[in-house]
Amino acid sequence: METYNRTSDDFILIGLFSPSRIGLFLFMFIVLIFLMALFGNLSMILLIFLDTHLHTPMYFLLSQLSFIDLNYISTIVPKMASNFLFGNKSISFIGCGIQSFFFLTLAVAEALLLTSMAYDRYVAICFPLHYPIRISKRVCVLMITGSWIMGALNSCAHTTYALHIPYCRSRAINHFFCDVPAMLTLACIDTWVYEYTVFVSTTLFLVLPFIVIACSYGRVLFAVYHMNSAEGKKKACSTCSTHLTVVTFYYAPFVYTYLRPRSLRSPTEDKALAVFYTILTPMLNPLIYSLRNKEVMEALRRVTQRLCSVKM
């Protein structure tokens, strides 16, 4: 690992890959994923905005998921790409805190939003007559606002702690972004109290939401099994499988990373797992929700036809 002058407040981000041919190939692959994520999430937001058939609570929540993913990947990849291209791996102390704050805010907001989306499907399938009351526009706004507020509060607590502890070892963070647990390996004090708070936060904002999601979809699948309509079963199963795919890709590596004790963690494994929830998931979400969703594909066709008719 590179050494660094301790008299400076800047950190060094070791990065995801080394400057080699393989590293260049991986870098180009990451940039391609980044561009796909930008295009996919922007397209999803615009499509939901332009097509009135998608002005429903489910797609309102989905547009927020795309907005979060758009900001999520933009918080990580541009800095990582800049470090690789220009060879300057430093990031200021304040810059590291800002990146960490936005990463944690968006991570928790997405986890809670996915829970809200699972609740939306649960009510829609299990209590269809109560759906307009239970999932009104006001309820959607409250769920989205709550996700952002809880994410910001959790992020403030973790980032504030990370910025106020003394760092007396190497300033080289063995990661490709300012992940607080990776930063704390450089601290010159015992951080067991913080590790306990990480465990509590992970349980509250990742494990419990995942249990709620699993229970919601379990109840949904039970209701689907007793449906008489074959078309209704097909549509419900398609929607649920789409959501479960997204949830698995996001929660599984996140929970596995943050619930492990420090003694069982390795920087290489942490970085590989982080790729799933910081880079791959924001790219996969719009693909999964568009390619496996008939309503979205029909909306895309309508909007395309409308734009073509306007040009003519």
ABEGO torsion letter per residue (X at the ends): XBBBBAABABBBBAEABBBBAAAAAAAAAAAAAAAAAAAAAAAAAAAAAABAAABBAAAAAAAAAAAAAAAAAAAAAAAAAAAAAAGBABBBAAAAAAAAAAAAAAAAAAAAAAAAAAAAAAAAAABAAAAAAABBAAAAAAAAAAAAAAAAAAAAAAAAAAAABBBABBABBBBABBBAAAAAAABABBAAAAAAAAAAAAAAAAAAAAAAAAAAAAAAAAAAAABABAAAAAAAAAAAAAAAAAAAAAAAAAAAAAABBAAABBAAAAAAAAAAAAAAAAAAAAAAAAAABAAAAAAAAAAAAAAAAAAX
